[in-house]
């Protein structure tokens, strides 16, 4: 498994949770890391991405609530999810991509369910 995702589960509306995605140094050092999500009956969508250099891009739907960060020492990317809403319910997928090296990796999805 090249991308190992963890976290998620059942969270109450307004609550928080954190997803993590660990990988190898060889992948982490050359790829932009991101999170996508797919809700039932919908297409997979980009949530947020952080580049090798630390620049971030985030979807308007989660801006101000979700934060992505890179732990370079641990080859891990984290997604802190706050003020969760039922519409955030989805399977979340970790992604690592490098246009330069023409590589892309996907982690196994992790379910986040926001419900009371």
N, C-alpha and C positions, 0 to 999 in steps of 0.2 A: 504494500500500500504506500503510494508516494505522498499522498496527502491524508493526514489523519485528523479528522474533525472530532470535536467533543463539545459537550454542552447542550443547551436546549432543554426541551421538555415542556411541561405544562406550567404556564405562568398566568397569574391573574391580571386582568386589565389594569394598567397603571404600574405594573411591576417591572422588574428588570431581570435580565439574564445575560450571560456572556458566552459567546461561542469562541472556540479556539481551533486553530488549524496548524498542525505541526508538519514540517517536511524536512528534507535533507538540506544540508548546506549547499550542495551543488545546484539544487533547484531554487532554494530561497535567495541565493545571491544574484541570480540573473532574472528573476521573474517579478512581475507585478502581481500582487496578491489581492484577491477580492472575494466578495461574497455575492452570490446570486440566490434568488429564491423563486420557488414555484408553488403557487397556491392551487388548490384543486380546480380544474377546469380552465386554468390560465396558463399563459406562456411563461417560461422562465425569464426573469428580469434581473437586471443588474441592481444590486443594492448599493454597493460601495466598493472602491478599489483604492489600494495604496501602492504607489510605484516603488521601485527599488530605492529611489532617492527620497522617498517619504512624502511625496505629494499625494493628495487625496482627491477623490471625486465621489460624490454621494448623491443618491437619488433624492429628488425634492420631497418625496413621500416620507422619508425618514430623517431628513435634515433636522438637526437640532435635538434628535432623540438617539440616534445611533452614532457610534464613534468607532472607527477602525484604527488599529495601531499595529506596529511591527515590533517584535522583540527580536532584535538581531542576534542576541546572544543565544537565544533558544530556537532560532529558526521557526518562529511561530508568529502567526498573525491572530489578533483578537478582534472580536466584534462585540463591543459593549452596547447592549440594547436597553434603553430606558423608556419609560412612559409608554409601555407596549399597549397596542390596540388590538382588538380582535382581527382587524384586517391585516395585521402582521403575521397571522397564522399561515405557515407555509413550511415546505421543506427547504432548508437552507443548504446551499452547496458552496464549498470552498473551491476557489479557482486560482491557478497559478499560470501566468502566461508571459511569454516573451516573444515579441514580434521580431526582435533582432535574431534570436536563435530559432525562431519558428517552432516553438514548443508550447504546448498547453496541457495542463493536467487538471483533473477534476477529482475532488474528494467525494466520498459517499455522503449522501444527504443526511442532514440531521433535522428532525422534526421540532418545530417550535409551535406550540399551540397556546393561544392567548384566549382564555375563557375563565369565567367565574363558575 
